[in-house]
Amino acid sequence: MQFKVAGCSVALLVIILTGTGCKKFEKPGKVNQPGIVVTFDDNYVDNWFHYLPTLDSLGIRGTFYISNYNRLTADQRNKLMVIQNHGHEIAYHSVNHYNMVDYLYKYHHTMDELMQKEILPGLTLMNKDGFFPKTFAYPFGQHCGALDNALMRYFKSVRALNGTFDYTKSLVPTDKNQLLYGLGLDKSSKNSDATIDKVLQSAANNNNCAVFVAHKINVTNTDMMVSLQRLKKLAARASELNLKFYTASEISAN
């Protein structure tokens, strides 16, 4: 992957992002069957690896946005490669998991400093180990147009969080996505099974993709986790509604 340093100032960065949707990446420009994108954030590699057979058996293809890659052990990096080899996407979530909006505007760093600190070093390390992330998720879910524009120089899409009560924000109606808003699956999100089902029904009815976000899988000592029961329900409803599981890169811009 060739990297370029983002040298322009924040004030000069402008972006217009269009709502986008669901297609198979190998058939650019053609909308395919409606689907689901399930994303996982941070670096809970051991937990994800433990449930890899479950994800595979359920037919769930995940997108794993990795932060703090430099802190992973050799064993965890090997596990991450196994996850990738099972057809899941290994994506990017920054070096240190800083709030990027705060980094720019609260702590008054330049966009170039942000790229040099939080984007390029981690990508270089991952590339050396055979990972080539194509999509990005914002730490803490906060973003702005200037950041979107800068990051689209390195990634096909960026994913923020849907922190609103409008679940339709997490539905993407056409292809070539650049900006995604993940709806929480975790216990901490307080999204009910009924809400999740409404999103799935809407995706099926309108030929859209529904984008979700989680962290750990089936862990009892934190609310930042999606239960195994919810994942099983998600897979069952996907089958009933003829929804396909996509990775983030498959529904992103070419």
N, C-alpha and C positions, 0 to 999 in steps of 0.2 A: 504494500500500500504506500503510495506517495503522500507525504504530509506537507502542507504549506502552513506557515505561521499566519494567523489572522492578525494583520497589522493595522487594520482600520480602527478608528475610534468608535465608541459607543454611539456618539451623536450622529454619526454618518450612516449607521446601519439601519436599513429599512427593509421590511419584508411584508409581503401580502401572501397569506397562506390560504389555500382552498381546502374545503372539506373533501375527504377522499374515502375510498372504500376497498372492496374485497375482490381480489383476483389471484390467480395463480401466477407466481413470478415468472415462470417459464413461458407464459403466454401474455406478453406485455400488451396493455391497451384493451384487453378483453375481460369484461366483468364475468366472474364465474359464480359458482353456487354460493349462497350466503354462508357465513361462518362465524367463528369465534377465535379470538386471539387471547391466549392466557399468558400473562407475563409474571415473572418473579424477580424481585429486586434484591440487591446487596450481594452477599457472598456466603450464603448458607449451603456451601457445596456438599458437606457431609450429609446434611438433612435431605437435600434434593436427590443425592445419589442413592440414599436409602430407599426413597420412594420412586426411583426410576422404573423398576419393574411394574409398579402400580400405574404410573403415568402411561407407560407403554401398553399395558393391558386394557386401560380405559380408552386408548386411542387419542390421548391428549398430547399434542406437540406443544411444548412450552418455549417461550423466549426468556432467557435468563440474562438479566442486565447485571453485569458484574462491576462492583466497586472494590477498591483496595486490593486489586489483583496482586500487587507487590507483596502483600502479606500472606498470600496463600502458600501452603506447604507444597512440596513436590508431589506428595500423594494427592492433595486436593486438586492440583493442576491436572494430574493424570485422570482423576475422577471427572473433571470438567470435560476433558477430551472424550471420555467414554460417553458422557451425556450428549456431546455434540455428534458423536458417531451414531447415536441412536436416532438422529433426525431432528433433534432439538436445536434451537438457535442460541448461540453464545453471543450476547450483545454487550453494550458498554454503559457504565453508570458512574464514571469519573474515577479519579485516583483516591481522593480523601473524603468523598461524600459531603462536600461543602454545599451550602445553599448558594447557588451561583448568582442569584439576583442580589443577595446580600453582599457577596464577594465583590460585585461590581459597584453597587450603588451605596451600600452602607459603609463598606470598608475602602471604597474609592480605589480599586484596582482597575487596570486597563483590560480590555478584551484580550490583548496579546499576552498579558501576564496570566490571565485565566487559562488560556489555551496551553501555555507553557507549563503551568502548574497542574492543571486538572485533566487535560485531555491527551496531549501528545506523549508524555512519559508512559502512561498506562497502555496506550495503544501500541507503542514500540515494544514493550515487554510482552504483550499478548501476541503480537505478530511474530516475535521470535519463537514463541511456543506453538505456533500453528493456529492461532485464533485471529480471525480478521473480522471484527465487529462491523456490521453494516448499519445498525440502528442504535439509538441512544435514548436513555431515560433520565430525566432530571432528578437529582437528589432532592428529597422533600417535595417534589412535584411542582416547584415554582419555576416559572419561565417568563420570558418577555420576547418581543419581536427581535430585538438586537441579538439575543442569544440564539434564537431559532435560526436566524440568518447566518450567524457565524458557524454554528454547528452543522448546518446543511452543506458546508464545504467538505465535511468529513463523513457524514452519515446520510442515509437515504430518508430517514425520518427521525423525529424526536417525539418522545412520549412524556406528557405531563400527567397530572392527576385530576380526575373529575371530583372536585370537592363540593359540588353543588347538589341540589335535589333534582336536577334535570338529568335523568339517566340517558336521555337521547343524545347528550353531548358525547357519550361514549360509543355512539353508533356512527360508522363512517359509510356514506351512501354510494360512493363511486371509487374508482381505482386511483392509483398514483398518490397515496397518502404521504404527506409531509409532517403533519401534526396529529398526534393521537392523544386522547384523554382516557386514561384507564379508570374504570370503576372498581372500587375496592371489593375484593372477595374475602379479605381477612375479617376476623371477628371484630377487630378494632373499627372497621368501617361502619358497623351497625346496619349494613344493607341486608334486608330480609331476603329469604328465599323467594318471596313473592315479587320483590323488586327485580331480583336476578332473572326470574322467569319472564317478567314483562320485557326485559331487555332482549332476551332470547326470542320471544314471540315476535317482537318488533323487527329483529334482524331477519327472521324467517319470512315475515310478511312483506318486507320491503327490499329484500335482496341485499341486505347490508351485512357488515361485520360488526360484532360486539367486542369491545376491547376491555379486558379485565386486568387487575393487578393484585398480586399477593406477595407474601414474603416467605415465611417458613410453611412447612406442610405438617399438619396434625401434631403440633406440640402443645402441651397442656400448660406450660408455665409462662405463656405470653399471649397477648391478644393480637400480636402481629403474625397471625398464622391463619391459613385456610384449613378447615377440617377435611378429613378424608371423606366424610359423609357428603359435604358440599361438592367436592370434586366428582364423586360418584353421581350425584344428582345432575351436575352439569353435563357429564358425559351421557347420561341417560336421556336428558332432554335434547341434547344435540342430535342423538340418534333418532329420536321421535320426530324432530323438526327438520331433519335432513340438513343439519348445519355441519360444515367441515371445520376442523381445527387447522388454523393457519399460523405460521410464525409471523412476527412483525415485519421482517424483510419481504415476505411474500406479498404483503398488501401495501408496500411502500413504493415511493417513487422509483423509477428505473435508474 
